[in-house]
Amino acid sequence: MSLVTTASAQTFHLNDLEYFETRGANVLVYNNQYAGIFADEKKAGVEMILRGVRVATGGGI
């Protein structure tokens, strides 16, 4: 008896709100203008959302 399983890869696509999504996951990639007010102000970032919960943003987990 053998058990055969197949994995289907899900690809991300750009939606109407201009972020990437697939079933159960969203990835936002953004770029903001640098104002120079704060030394640690970010110009760009990435946010990852899994099943409606933000799990990573700007390098922090």
C-alpha positions in Angstrom: 0.0 0.0 0.0 1.4 3.4 -0.9 0.2 6.8 0.1 0.7 9.5 -2.6 0.2 13.1 -1.7 0.6 16.1 -3.9 1.3 19.6 -2.8 0.0 22.5 -4.8 2.0 25.6 -4.7 0.1 28.8 -4.2 1.3 31.9 -5.9 0.9 35.5 -4.7 -0.8 37.9 -7.0 -1.2 41.7 -6.9 -4.7 42.7 -5.9 -6.8 45.8 -6.5 -5.4 47.4 -3.2 -1.8 47.0 -4.6 -0.6 44.4 -2.2 0.3 40.7 -2.7 -2.1 38.0 -1.6 -2.8 34.4 -1.7 -5.2 32.2 0.3 -4.5 32.9 4.0 -1.6 35.3 3.5 -0.9 38.9 2.5 2.3 40.8 1.9 2.5 44.6 1.9 5.5 46.3 0.4 5.7 50.0 0.8 7.9 53.0 0.4 7.4 56.3 2.3 9.1 59.6 1.9 11.8 60.2 4.5 11.0 63.3 6.5 14.1 63.3 8.7 12.3 64.0 12.0 13.3 60.8 13.7 16.7 59.0 13.4 15.1 55.6 13.0 12.3 56.6 10.6 11.9 54.0 7.9 11.6 54.8 4.2 10.5 51.4 3.1 9.1 48.2 4.6 7.4 44.9 4.3 4.5 43.6 6.4 3.4 40.0 6.4 -0.1 39.0 7.5 -1.1 35.3 8.0 -4.8 34.5 8.4 -5.6 38.1 9.4 -2.8 38.4 12.0 0.2 40.7 11.3 3.2 38.4 12.1 6.1 40.6 10.8 6.7 44.2 10.0 9.8 46.2 9.1 12.1 43.4 10.0 10.6 42.9 13.5 8.9 39.6 14.3 
